């Protein structure tokens, strides 16, 4: 894919599973640099896709695939009806980008932004008022992308190692 070629965004098909598992393993490997409690990439298998599919059933979700020349180069799982479960807040629902993965070889070429635009369109079509995404604090590249897309910090979780 080149900068002038927009990726095709389409719905997930069962035959995409092997490609998605490879993409997720690549992400796990990448995120290990930021967080040492990631599941080892080799342990990611069909069970992970099954969990995403269950979330899609439970929260009106969609798994969308970014393709270049017919080949998957990324995916995004967006849940459009996620109930807020904070006991000290009024009840509401929001949309949530559960997973966003772009193949290392395709990063920086617009596929991630295309998937984010698609996720936002899905959220808007479901009448969601908010779209959320999580990011590891030390993943500054992803944070900058999400900032440029209009995401703002909502809740910051801090952690202190107790060694």
PyMOL commands that set and color helices and strands:
alter all, ss='L'
color gray80, all
select helices_A, chain A and resi 14-31+41-43+46-58+104-106+111-125+140-148
alter helices_A, ss='H'
color red, helices_A
select strands_A, chain A and resi 8-11+61-68+71-83+93-102+131-133
alter strands_A, ss='S'
color yellow, strands_A
deselect
rebuild
show_as cartoon
